[in-house]
Amino acid sequence: MIKKILLFFIVAVLASCSSSKPVVATTKKQAAVQRPRTVAAKKQTPVKPIGKNYPSTNNTTEVIQSTSKTTVTSSSINDYVLQYKDIAMGNMQKYGIPASIILAQGILESGAGKGDLAVEANNHFGIKCHKDWLGQSVRHDDDSAQECFRKYTEAADSYRDHALFLVGKNRYASLFTYEKDDYKAWAKGLRACGYATDPNYPDKLISYIERYNLHQYDCQITGKDYKPFEKSVAVSTRNSNSNSGSNSNGPNLYEVQKGDTLYSIAKKFNILVDEIKQKNDLSDNALSIGQKLKVK
């Protein structure tokens, strides 16, 4: 009898131990499964914001306020000049308006072609409808809400209409008494004749003409020598032994000498200042003695 009781007690103890082991084992497995989930959450890669623009440090930026507020870069203004300089020079020959004034007005009035009116209506000079306009038009806020502005099929039509507008209005007759290439007189005259209400309009036009050397296009029409408005050539620590400065490293290169300007170099090699700047990725007109420039 004692043996049966002892045997029953041993069996009960063994049964109790075996029933507790799965609980412990299950708990450890659950912990093992959960831990990787926690680690994975910590290793998530941060997402970079979409659509954020990072401005280039190699290009200056400015805001042009005309019929719309437009942010432009010096590069976009240079591109605008290259695109329309031939039209401006053609209008200077035909109508007697300085090409520099035409381009400067185009830059200012159209935001270098990026303003609302230029994009929506190919209107590069902010010319309103007036009573004699029979073409298409758009509405745009300016001095008053939803004013009527002329709309053109292409930008060249806007340039032509700008010339005809100045030639055909008696209020602008005094402009044509100035020298063809006297851009300062023209800039001040436009304001005096009422083309713009901004008192700083002449200074803005002159600033663009001198910063971007637009007067060179007047000189190409008149045949006069162009004296560029640019930073003087920086003195370099490099020692130049050549007085000619030309082609020391090949027929396509020119080494800048003391007293050189982009215009003098362009004239020497019978090319445009703009071509030199494009070939050499120049954002302004500063040169250094000893600098090598591609000229062909």
Order of alpha helices (4+ residues) and beta strands (2+ residues): alpha-beta-beta-alpha-alpha-alpha-beta-beta-alpha-alpha-alpha-alpha-beta-alpha-alpha-beta
